[in-house]
Amino acid sequence: MLKRPKAHPAFAVLRISVTLLIAVHVFISAWLVATVDAAYTEGRPSPTEINSIIAIDKDQTLIDVEIERATSLLLYTLSRDDVVVENQSNDSTPQNTTQSNDGSQASSDSQGENRDWLEIGRSLIQISLVILVLSELSLLSKKRGLEWLRLASFSLVIFAFFIAFPTCYMLDLGMAESSDSQDDEGASTVVENTPGNDLEVAQFAHTSDYADTGLVWLGFQLETGFSGYDLGLVEPENRTLVMESIPEDGSEDAKSFIAFEAVFSIQYGKNLDSLFILPIMWFLLPAIGKSSSSEEE
């Protein structure tokens, strides 16, 4: 069994230096990274590939989207027809009622919409890192019980990075999507006509999809796929037939088949794992107050 070293006054300087270095290191690095690697594998939009990354740090949210071989996707978007769902005409009255109700509730929800959850998460992380460094400095006083304060501050940092901040990001993202949906209500977009986004709007027939989740280091990964026959690429007089039965291979209607695959992953910043060096350091470089009291007993 590994024996714990004896305490030494020089250990305090090393612990403070390492703690400060790690705190600054994780503070200036990315805290949350989300990536999407998607591709159309079959059909008219193929072989278009869409790669995007979202990185969030202490100051801003960086978004980078790359679309490779986008010509086929552009031609597909321009060539397909918007298929009108029959029951959409019956929903016009409830939509007007909803809009009037939203107008009456706008004043009551304004305060919640103005809350910047992402900044709240950033502030919590900054405060927790400062408390962590101060708790290590407090051990210089050699008072009893300060080791528990250090452990509590470390737990606060872990909670802020791995639980509170992702939750704040999801809350902020949900508010942004809600605001965008209200602004764009009733408008048709290219995203709505993308396979797998909204089957009732995009109108695909004989669809199939799958999703497989897995864990990666400091995050998780989702592999998903979608396929089906896009009715927007089928002649209007043949759409009913395509909806009832799968088109024969080689027929004109069979060319409306589209397949789409994507890998979505959310990971914490690659430098956040350096935080777990601190408990190991506490064991290898014990505080002098605790070691002294143990020898007296």
N, C-alpha and C positions, 0 to 999 in steps of 0.2 A: 504494500500500500504506500502511496506517495505521502511522504512526511512533509508537513507544512513548515516552511523556513521560519526561523526566529525573526522577530521584528527588529528593524533597524531604523534609526532616524532618517537615513537617506531614502528609505522607501517612500516617505511622504512626498518628497520632491518628485520622485518618479511617478507616483500615482497621480499627483496633480497635473503633471506635464502630459501624461498619456490621456487622462480624462479630458483635459482641455483640447488636446490635439484631435481626439476622436469626435468631440462635440463640434469643433469647427469643421472637421472633415465631412460629417454627415449633414451639417447645416448648409454647406455650400453645394452639396450634390443634389441630384434629382431624388425626390421622395417617392414618387409614384409614376410608373411607366405603363402605358397601355399600347399594345400593338395589334394591328389587324393585317393579315396577309390573305387576300382573297383573289380568286381567279374564276373566270368562266371557262369551264372545261369542255363544254359541248354547245352547239348551237351558233346562231349568228353573232352573239357578242364575243365568242371565243376568238382568239386566246387572250383577251384583255385581262390584265392583272392590276389589282388595286392594293397598294401598300400604304399604310398610315401608321403614325406613331404620335402618341400624346405623352409629353413629359411635364411633370409638375414639380417645381422647386420652390424656394423661399420667396421668389419674386413674381413669377409669371407661369402661365400655362403655354407650353410650346406645342404647336400642332403642325405636322408635316404630312402631306398627302401626295403620293406619286401614283400616276396612272400610266401604265406601260401598254403599248400597242392599243391605244384608245380609239383608233379609227373604226374598228368593227363595232365597238360599243356605241359610238356616235351614230353610225349608220343604222344600227338596230333601233336606237331610240327614235330616230326620225322616221323609220319605216313602219313601226308598229302603230296600230290604231288603239285609241282609248275605248275599251269595252265598257258600256254603260250597264251597271247593275240595275235590274228591274225594280227592286224594292227601294232604291235610293229616292224615287219620286215620292214615295209615301212618307219619307222622313223629313220633308221640308218644313212641316208645321212644328214638330218637336225641336228642330234646329233653331227656328226663330224664337221659340219659347226659351230655349237654353241661352240664346244670346241676350235676351232681355233679362233673364235671371242673372247672367254674368255681369251685366251692367249694374244691377242693384247690389251685387256682392263685391264690386271692385274696391269700394272704399274700405270694407272690412278686411280684405286680403292684401291691401297695399303695403302694410307694415311687414308682413311675412315675406312678400316678394322682394322687398328692399334689403332684406338681411343677407349679408355676404357670408355664406357658410364657409367658403374656402378660406377667407381671411381669418375667420374664427379658428379654423384648424391650424393655419400657419402660426397664429399668435400662441395657441396652446403648445405647439412644438417649441417655439422660441422660449417660452416661459419654463417649460420642463427641462430644457437643456441648461438654462441658467441655474435652475435649482439643483441640477445634478452636479455642476461644477462647484456651487457653493456648499453642497453637502460634503464633498470631498475636502474642501478647504476647512470645514468645521471640525474635521478630525484632528487638526493641529492642536485644538484645545485639550485633547486627551480626556474628554468627559465620557462617562458611561452612556450607552444607549445611542450614540451618534451613528454607530454602524447600521442600526435599524432605520435611521433617517436616510442614510445613503441608499439602503435597499429600497425604501419607499420612493425615493426620487428616481431611482433607476426603473422601478415599476411604472412610474408616471410617464417616463420617456417612452417605454415600450408601448404603453397604452395610447399615448399621443400619436406615435408613428403608425402603429399597426392596427389600431381600432378607430380612434377618434378621427384622424385625418381622412382615411378612406370613406368613413361615414359622412363627414362634412362634404367631401367631393361628390358623393352620390346625391346628397340633398341639394347641393348647388346645381348639379346636372339636371336633376328632376325639375327644379324651378325654371331652368333655362328652356327645357323641352316644353314645359307647360306654357311658358310665355310665347314660344315660337308657334305652338299649335293654335293659340288664340289669334296670333297675327296672321297666320297662313290658312285659317279655316276656310274651306271651300275652294282653295287653290290646288291645282293639279301640278305635281312636280315630277322631275325625272326619278327621284328616289322612290316615289310611290309606285312607279312602273318597273322597279327593279325586282327580279325574282326573289322571293322569300321575304320581302319587306311587309307586304299586306296582300294576302291572297285574294281577299274580297275586292280590292281595288284593282290589282294587277290582272286578275282573272286568268288563272292558270287552271288547266284541266289535267286530271290523272297525276297529281303531284305526289311526291315522296320526299321525305326529309329525314335527317338523322342528326344526332348531337351526342358528342362524347366528351366528357370532362376529365381532366387529370390534373395532378399537382406537379408544379415545377418549383424550383428553388425560390422561396420567398414569394409565392404567388400560385396562380392556377391557370389552366389553359383549356379552352373550349374549341373542339373541332366540330364543324357543322357543315352540312351540305343540303342542297335543294335541287330538285329537278321536276320538270313538268312541261306540258305543252301550252305555249303562250297563245291564247285566243286572239290576241291583238295582231298576230302574224297570220291568222287564218282568215280566209275569205268569209264575209258575213253569212253567206248562204250555207257554209259548211260548219259553222261553229256548233250548232246543235248536234250534228253528227259526231264531231270530235269530242264533245262533252259526254256523249253516250258511250262511245267506244274508242279504243286506242287506234290511231291511224296506222295503216299498213306501212311497213318499211319500204322506202323508196318513193312513196307518194308525196305529193306537194304539201299536204297537211303535216306529214311527218317532219318536215323541215322546221316546224315551229317548236321542236323539242329544244329545251335549254337546260343545262346543268351548271351548278354554281357551287363552289367549295370555299370555305374560309377557315382560318385559324385565328382565334381571338385569345389574347393572353393579357392578364393584368399581373404585374409584378411590382414589388417594392423596389426602391432604388438599390442598385447593386452594391452600394457602399454602406447600406444600413446594417448589414451583418457584422460590421466591425464593432457595433455596440456590444455584441456578446463577448468581446475580448475583456470587458471590464470585470465581470465576475471571476474570470480566470486570474486576472491581475490581482484582485482582492485576496485570492487564496495564496498566490505566490509572493505578494508583497503586503503582508498583514500590517494593520495599524499597530503602533507601539503601545498604545493604551491597553488594548485587548490582550496582547501578549504578556505585558507586565502583570496584569491582574491574574492571568492563568498561572504564571510561575509562582506568585505568592500563595495561591491556593495549593 
